[in-house]
């Protein structure tokens, strides 16, 4: 088994590494996929593995789960990092796996950490070995596999979604680390306030590694009280974990999930939720004009003519952002968000355009009636362009094959 999964951990290893569970009794969290009756748990314990993708945020236990698999499997377990490896390394690993199967009748479990860093060509290299059973591929990623893992590879693997750990789970992990004499701080005399543990659990955002690192820093830099105990107060915990880290990557899921949540909250007229997601995005450093574009869309799509001032205010907010900049324009964006959330809602405009567009895409486009065509020349007038045009008539000006269709539906929330 490779050094990455060696049980003989070095004394100087970080607490997060030392405290990795070595069996399911120590594993906390992810019950939705690792409870005793779940297929993944049963497959691991029976050593009946299949190719899989472990998708989850940092510190949710992906590598730890790989360790448990390493301890349970009879196959050769080979860890592999997509960050530091290239296509040559992939081919070498697959050649070794083929030899292992051919000469030793032994399968290879290939654990690829951060698999989303591999490009299409590198990911494609795994396909033949996965298909013929030479390797059982286990990929770990923080990115959405739907976008970052090739479809052919996804079709040959099960995706398991690991979730952020709850505050209660983080508290259990920290308390275990303080008590554990073999791998944690059990041999030290530590007096830690319960509020300190709760504070770390709250601000680590479900990231066990971040929580362990904060606890370790607090212990290693802690001052001893008159009884010789390392005393860790709430203030010490606050200093150890610093400000709350908002996990938000502008190029990945968090970015799109947050803007979707903001739009849907505005649509649902939920003012408080709308403000929450606005603050969450701005605090994480999101580009305010990106947010404004979505709010403008909400003003036209979800409010429309139920309140025409909504789009006007959105345009004015654009000018405010350009003139004041950030963070001075924060209140202007918040004002717009509140206004849109409280405004009456109507999708009449959006529905009318969608119906018209559907006919454009799916119906025969018959000629535009001659009477409403432009007639800038005598020749065109002679051909009947613009003839008998009546500016304010109630006639239907659409092509004849569409004149029975109704696009604009009057409603109580539209003009």
C-alpha positions in Angstrom: 0.0 0.0 0.0 1.3 3.5 -0.8 2.8 5.9 1.7 -0.2 8.2 1.5 -2.2 5.5 3.4 0.5 4.3 5.7 -0.8 3.8 9.2 2.6 4.8 10.7 2.0 8.5 10.7 4.8 10.8 11.5 4.8 12.7 14.8 4.9 16.1 13.0 1.9 15.4 10.8 -0.9 18.0 11.0 -3.7 17.2 13.4 -6.2 16.9 10.5 -4.0 14.1 9.0 -3.4 12.3 12.3 -7.1 12.3 13.1 -8.3 10.7 9.9 -10.7 7.8 10.8 -9.3 4.3 10.2 -12.7 2.6 10.3 -16.3 3.5 10.0 -16.8 3.6 13.8 -14.6 6.8 13.8 -16.2 8.3 10.7 -18.6 11.1 11.4 -21.0 12.5 8.9 -22.2 11.6 5.4 -24.8 9.1 6.8 -26.9 9.6 3.6 -24.3 7.5 1.7 -22.4 5.7 4.4 -25.0 4.4 6.8 -24.8 0.6 7.3 -27.7 0.0 4.9 -26.4 2.1 2.1 -25.0 0.6 -1.1 -21.6 2.3 -0.8 -21.0 1.2 2.7 -22.0 -2.4 1.9 -19.7 -2.4 -1.2 -16.7 -1.2 0.7 -17.1 -3.6 3.6 -17.7 -6.5 1.2 -14.8 -5.5 -1.1 -17.1 -5.3 -4.1 -16.1 -2.0 -5.4 -17.1 -0.2 -8.6 -15.8 2.9 -10.3 -17.1 6.0 -8.6 -16.7 9.8 -8.3 -16.7 11.4 -4.8 -18.0 14.9 -5.2 -18.0 17.3 -2.2 -16.6 20.5 -0.7 -13.2 20.7 0.9 -12.9 19.0 4.2 -16.0 16.8 3.7 -14.1 13.5 3.9 -13.3 12.5 0.3 -9.7 11.4 1.0 -10.7 9.9 4.3 -13.2 7.7 2.5 -10.5 6.7 0.1 -8.4 5.7 3.1 -11.2 3.5 4.4 -11.5 1.9 1.0 -7.7 1.3 1.0 -8.0 -0.5 4.4 -10.8 -2.7 3.2 -9.9 -3.7 -0.4 -7.9 -6.7 -1.4 -7.0 -5.0 -4.7 -3.8 -3.0 -5.1 -4.6 0.5 -4.0 -2.8 3.3 -5.9 -3.3 7.0 -5.0 -2.8 9.4 -7.8 -2.9 13.2 -7.9 -4.3 15.0 -10.9 -2.6 18.2 -9.7 0.9 16.9 -10.0 0.5 14.2 -12.7 0.3 14.3 -16.5 -0.8 12.0 -19.3 2.6 10.2 -19.1 1.9 9.3 -15.5 -1.6 8.1 -16.3 -0.3 5.8 -19.0 2.4 4.4 -16.7 -0.1 3.7 -14.0 -2.4 2.0 -16.4 0.4 -0.2 -17.8 1.3 -1.2 -14.3 -2.3 -2.1 -13.6 -2.5 -4.2 -16.8 0.7 -6.1 -15.7 -0.7 -6.6 -12.2 -3.9 -8.1 -13.6 -2.1 -10.2 -16.2 0.6 -11.7 -14.0 -0.8 -11.6 -10.5 -4.6 -11.7 -11.2 -5.0 -8.6 -9.1 -7.2 -5.6 -9.8 -6.1 -2.1 -9.1 -8.1 0.6 -7.3 -6.9 3.9 -8.7 -7.7 6.8 -6.5 -7.4 10.1 -8.5 -7.6 13.1 -6.2 -8.8 16.4 -7.8 -9.8 14.5 -11.0 -11.3 17.7 -12.4 -7.8 19.0 -13.1 -7.4 16.4 -15.8 -8.3 17.5 -19.3 -10.5 15.5 -21.7 -7.6 13.6 -23.2 -6.3 12.6 -19.8 -9.7 11.5 -18.6 -10.3 9.5 -21.8 -7.2 7.5 -21.1 -8.9 5.8 -18.2 -11.9 4.6 -20.3 -10.5 1.3 -21.8 -9.0 0.2 -18.4 -12.3 1.0 -16.6 -14.3 -0.9 -19.3 -12.3 -4.1 -19.2 -12.0 -4.1 -15.4 -8.2 -3.5 -15.3 -8.8 -0.7 -12.8 -11.6 0.5 -10.5 -11.5 4.2 -10.7 -12.3 6.4 -7.7 -12.1 10.1 -8.5 -12.4 12.9 -5.9 -13.5 16.4 -6.9 -14.7 19.6 -5.4 -16.3 20.6 -8.7 -19.6 19.5 -10.2 -18.9 16.3 -12.2 -21.6 17.2 -14.7 -19.3 19.9 -16.0 -15.8 18.7 -15.1 -15.9 15.0 -15.8 -16.3 13.6 -19.3 -19.7 12.1 -20.0 -18.3 8.7 -21.1 -16.4 8.4 -17.8 -19.5 9.5 -15.9 -21.6 6.9 -17.5 -19.2 4.2 -16.2 -19.1 5.5 -12.6 -21.5 6.2 -9.8 -21.4 9.7 -8.4 -21.7 10.1 -4.6 -22.3 13.6 -3.3 -20.6 14.4 0.1 -22.1 17.3 2.0 -20.6 19.9 4.3 -20.4 18.6 7.8 -22.9 20.0 10.3 -21.8 22.1 13.3 -22.7 19.1 15.6 -20.4 16.8 13.6 -17.6 19.3 13.7 -17.9 19.7 17.5 -17.7 15.9 17.9 -14.6 15.7 15.8 -12.9 18.5 17.8 -13.8 16.9 21.1 -12.5 13.6 20.0 -9.2 15.2 18.9 -8.8 16.8 22.4 -9.4 13.4 24.1 -7.5 11.1 21.7 -4.2 10.2 23.3 -2.7 8.3 20.4 -3.3 10.8 17.6 -4.8 13.9 19.2 -4.1 16.1 22.3 -5.2 13.6 24.9 -1.8 13.6 26.6 -1.9 17.3 27.1 -3.8 19.1 29.9 -6.3 21.3 28.0 -9.1 23.4 29.3 -11.2 24.7 26.5 -14.4 26.7 26.8 -17.5 25.1 25.1 -18.1 28.4 23.4 -14.6 28.2 21.8 -15.4 24.8 20.3 -18.8 26.0 19.1 -17.2 29.1 17.5 -14.7 27.1 15.5 -17.5 24.6 14.4 -19.6 27.5 13.2 -17.0 29.5 11.3 -15.3 26.6 9.6 -18.2 26.3 7.2 -18.5 22.5 7.5 -14.8 22.0 6.6 -13.3 19.5 9.1 -9.7 20.2 8.0 -10.2 24.0 8.6 -11.6 23.2 12.1 -8.7 20.9 13.0 -6.2 23.5 11.8 -7.8 26.2 14.0 -7.9 23.9 17.1 -4.3 22.9 16.5 -3.2 26.5 16.3 -5.1 27.4 19.4 -3.5 24.5 21.4 0.1 25.0 20.1 0.0 28.7 20.9 -2.1 28.5 24.0 -1.1 29.9 27.4 -1.1 27.8 30.5 -3.1 28.8 33.5 -2.0 28.6 37.1 -2.8 24.9 37.2 -0.6 24.2 34.2 -3.4 23.6 31.8 -3.5 25.0 28.3 -6.4 27.4 28.6 -8.3 28.1 25.4 -11.0 30.8 25.6 -13.5 32.1 23.0 -11.1 34.9 22.2 -8.4 32.4 21.5 -10.6 30.5 19.2 -11.6 33.7 17.4 -8.0 34.5 16.9 -7.1 31.0 15.7 -9.8 30.8 13.0 -9.8 34.5 12.2 -12.7 35.8 10.1 -15.3 33.5 8.7 -14.3 32.1 5.3 -17.0 32.2 2.7 -16.5 29.4 0.3 -17.3 30.9 -3.1 -15.5 30.3 -6.4 -16.6 32.6 -9.2 -16.0 29.9 -11.7 -17.7 27.0 -10.0 -21.0 25.9 -8.5 -21.2 28.2 -5.6 -21.2 31.2 -7.9 -24.2 29.8 -10.0 -26.0 28.4 -7.0 -26.0 31.7 -5.2 -27.2 33.8 -8.1 -29.9 31.3 -8.7 -31.0 31.4 -5.1 -31.1 35.2 -5.2 -33.3 35.3 -8.3 -35.7 32.6 -7.0 -36.0 34.5 -3.7 -36.9 37.7 -5.5 -39.4 35.8 -7.6 -40.9 34.3 -4.4 -41.2 37.8 -2.9 -39.0 36.6 0.0 -37.3 39.9 1.0 -35.1 38.4 3.8 -33.8 35.6 1.7 -33.1 38.0 -1.2 -31.0 40.2 1.1 -29.2 37.1 2.6 -28.0 35.9 -0.8 -27.1 39.4 -1.9 -25.0 40.0 1.2 -23.5 36.5 0.8 -22.4 37.2 -2.8 -21.1 40.7 -2.2 -19.2 39.7 0.9 -17.5 36.9 -1.1 -16.3 39.5 -3.6 -18.8 38.9 -6.4 -18.8 41.4 -9.2 -21.8 43.7 -8.5 -22.6 44.2 -12.2 -23.0 40.4 -12.5 -25.6 40.5 -9.7 -27.3 43.5 -11.3 -27.6 41.8 -14.6 -29.6 39.0 -13.0 -31.8 41.5 -11.0 -32.5 43.4 -14.3 -33.6 40.0 -15.7 -35.9 39.5 -12.8 -37.3 43.0 -13.3 -38.4 42.2 -16.8 -39.1 38.5 -16.6 -40.8 38.2 -13.2 -42.3 41.6 -12.7 -42.6 43.1 -16.2 -45.7 45.4 -16.7 -47.0 44.6 -13.3 -44.7 47.4 -12.2 -42.8 49.0 -15.1 -40.8 51.1 -12.6 -38.8 48.0 -11.6 -36.7 48.0 -14.8 -36.3 51.7 -14.6 -34.9 51.4 -11.0 -32.6 48.6 -12.1 -31.2 50.8 -14.9 -30.8 53.7 -12.3 -28.9 51.3 -10.0 -26.5 50.6 -12.9 -25.7 54.3 -13.0 -25.3 54.5 -9.3 -22.8 51.6 -9.3 -20.8 53.3 -12.1 -20.9 56.7 -10.3 -20.2 55.7 -6.7 -18.4 52.4 -7.0 -18.2 49.8 -4.3 -18.8 49.6 -1.4 -20.6 52.9 -1.5 -23.2 51.5 -4.0 -24.1 48.6 -1.7 -27.2 50.2 -0.4 -28.3 51.0 -3.9 -28.2 47.4 -4.9 -29.9 46.4 -1.6 -32.6 49.0 -2.3 -33.2 47.5 -5.7 -33.3 44.0 -4.3 -35.9 44.9 -1.7 -38.0 46.7 -4.3 -38.0 43.8 -6.7 -38.8 41.3 -4.0 -41.8 43.4 -2.8 -43.0 44.3 -6.3 -46.1 42.5 -7.7 -45.2 39.7 -10.0 -46.3 38.9 -13.5 -44.7 36.7 -16.2 -47.1 37.9 -18.8 -44.4 39.7 -20.9 -42.1 36.7 -20.7 -44.8 34.2 -21.6 -46.0 36.4 -24.5 -42.6 36.6 -26.0 -41.9 32.9 -25.5 -45.1 32.0 -27.3 -44.3 34.3 -30.2 -40.7 32.9 -30.4 -42.0 29.4 -30.4 -44.1 30.1 -33.5 -41.1 31.7 -35.2 -39.0 28.6 -34.6 -41.6 26.0 -35.3 -44.1 27.5 -37.8 -43.7 28.4 -41.5 -42.7 32.0 -41.8 -45.1 33.3 -44.4 -44.4 36.6 -46.1 -45.0 39.8 -44.2 -48.3 41.4 -45.5 -47.7 43.9 -48.2 -49.6 46.8 -46.6 -47.2 47.0 -43.6 -44.0 46.6 -45.6 -41.6 49.6 -46.0 -42.0 51.4 -49.3 -39.1 53.9 -49.8 -39.0 53.7 -53.6 -41.6 54.2 -56.4 -41.0 50.7 -57.7 -41.8 49.2 -54.4 -45.0 51.3 -54.2 -45.9 50.0 -57.6 -45.6 46.5 -56.4 -48.1 47.2 -53.7 -45.7 47.7 -50.8 -47.5 49.9 -48.1 -50.7 50.1 -50.2 -53.9 50.7 -48.2 -51.9 50.9 -44.9 -54.1 52.3 -42.1 -51.9 53.5 -39.2 -54.4 53.0 -36.4 -56.5 50.2 -37.7 -57.4 47.2 -35.6 -56.4 44.7 -38.3 -54.2 41.8 -37.5 -50.8 42.5 -39.1 -49.3 39.0 -38.7 -48.9 36.5 -41.6 -52.2 34.8 -42.3 -51.2 31.4 -40.9 -50.6 32.9 -37.4 -53.6 35.2 -37.1 -55.5 32.8 -34.9 -52.8 32.6 -32.3 -52.9 34.6 -29.1 -49.6 35.6 -27.4 -50.4 38.4 -25.0 -52.7 37.3 -22.2 -54.1 40.0 -20.1 -53.9 39.4 -16.4 -54.5 41.2 -13.2 -50.8 42.0 -12.9 -50.2 43.4 -16.4 -51.2 46.5 -18.3 
